[in-house]
Amino acid sequence: MQYARFKQSRIHSAVFGNSRQFFIMRQNDRADLDDMGKDIALREVTQHAIMNYPLPDHQTGQKYSPFTYLHTDAARDLCGTVHNVASPEMLYCSSSSGEHFDRRARELRQSPSVVEGIILHANRRNEGETKAH
């Protein structure tokens, strides 16, 4: 969602007025980020970092999705960059290519439980990729 549209909504002031935690993903529109920065007192250096977060598809090695975590507090604000790295189990479950979908369905049908199957097959796949690199 573009921030400009949200800023014009009737709930904007209620959401920002009642929020003490913010999770801010990479923004492509500098004007939106400037507006958001004014609304939540986001420092310029943090805005610069947000605009320059790398996209996972432009990364090599272990991919991650960066975001800014901001917690406003009367005593001291907490603000920093977080790297969200998906676990092998999450990647195994979320891959949606046709070939992977069919193989995963076969593998999980043969497992005593779905959870055990996910853990087993995700780790096998991860070990195989590690050996290949």
N, C-alpha and C positions, 0 to 999 in steps of 0.2 A: 504494500500500500504506500502510496506517495504521501509524505507528511503534509504537503500543502492541502490535500483533500481532507485529511484528518484535522488539521488546524482550523478549518472552516466548519467542522461539525459541531453540533450542539453539546456533545459530551466532552469535547477537548478540555475545557477548564476543570470539569469534574474528575476526569482521568488523571490529569497532571496534578491537580490539587490534592488528590487522595493517594498518590503513588509516592513511595519512598525508595522503590527499587526500579531500575531501568536496565533493560538488555538492548543494546543498540548494535545492530548489524551494520555492515558496510553500506554506505549511502552513495548513490551515484549523482545526486543533485546537491551541489554545494549550498544553494539557497535554502533547500529544505533543512540541511544540517545546521546552517546558521540560525534559522528560526528555532529549531529544536534546541540548539545551544543556548539561545536567549531564554527559552522557556524553563530550562532546567539548570541554568548556570554551568554549562559545559565549557571547560577551558579550551582555548584555541589549540593547544598542543594535543589535546584529546581529539578534537575535531579533525585535526590533520591526520592523526593515526587512523581514525575511522575511515576517512576517505581513501587511505592507502592500504587497507587490509587486502591481502592477496586472496583471490578466489581459489577454491580447491582445485578447479580444473587447470589452473596455471601453476600448480605446485608440483614439485618432484618429491619422491620419497613418501614418507607417511603424510597423508593429507589431513588437514584440519580446517575447521571453520572458525575464524576469529570473531570475537565480538567484545564490546565494552560493557562491563558491569559497573553500574553506578548505584550506590546506596547513599541516600542523603540522611544525615543524622544531625541532631542539634549539637552534639559535641564535636564530631568529626566525620566528614564525608569519606566514603571509601570508593575509589574509582580505579579501574585497571582493565587490562586486556586479558581475555580468557581465550584459550585455544580448546575448542571442542573436538576431540579426536574420537571417532566412532570405533567401537570395539569390533573385533572380528565377528562376534555374534550378531551385532546390529547390521554390519555389512552383508552377512550371509542372509539375514532375513529381508533386507530391504532391496537387494538386487532384483531387478525386474526384467532382465533380458529373457527372451523366450527360452533359450537353452538352459539358463540357470534356473528359471522357474520350474521347468519340467524335471530337471535333475533333483532340485530341492524337494519337490513333491514326492518323488520316488524315495529319496533318502529318508524323509520324515515319516513316510508310511511304514517303513521297515523298523523304525525306532520304537522302543517301549513307551516313550512319551515324547511329545513335541519338544519340550524344554531340553531333555537329555539329548535328543537328536540334534537340535540346534547347537548345543555346546560341543558335542562330538564332531560334527561335520564342519563347523566353523573353524575349530582348532586344527583339524586335519588340513583343511584348505589353507589356513594361515601358515602352517608348518611347511606345506608344499611350496608356497610362494616364497617363503624365506629361503628355502634350499635352492630355489631356481635363481635367486638374485645373488 
